[in-house]
């Protein structure tokens, strides 16, 4: 419950002023009471990160179910963006590689990668080609979402059209991907 509340608070208020004192106040408890549920700020951040990665993996998996190739990439891309926009405070926590030795982080991070690798298998991309294509897809989506969530797109041009063009370009690139 503490992690859920903190994640929601992070999405609503952003990271500025996000600390144990603010969390305790919003829960109407004293800071020492939080330590029964979390291991300080590092434990709270880790809990939010694990939960956020699992939630993103679920959203991507749901979007890709029953889809293949271009349709799967398109739906997964829109789900990725929608999730990031709905969780602007949590989203930055999902982009970090798993912490060394943290099996739970590795598990949820792998869940995200597995969804992408399964979709890319429809393009016959495996092994190093799948890693390269995953990095390409992730860079394109993260770049757009990071700019959008930080207010980097202020020109009066339809953002939906711009995102669709990005996704179409990614699909085109993946369809012609070669291992060379």
Buried (B, 14 or more C-beta within 10 A) or exposed (E): EBBEEBBBBBBEEEEEEBEBEEBBEBBEBEEEEBEEBBEEBEBBBBBBBBBBBBBBBBBBBEBBEEBEBBBBBBBBBBBBBEBBEEBBBBBBBBBEEBEEEBEBBBBBBBBBBEBBBBBBEBBEBEEEBBBBBBEBBBEBBBEBBBEBBEEEEEEEEEEEEBBBEBBBEBBEEBEEBEEE
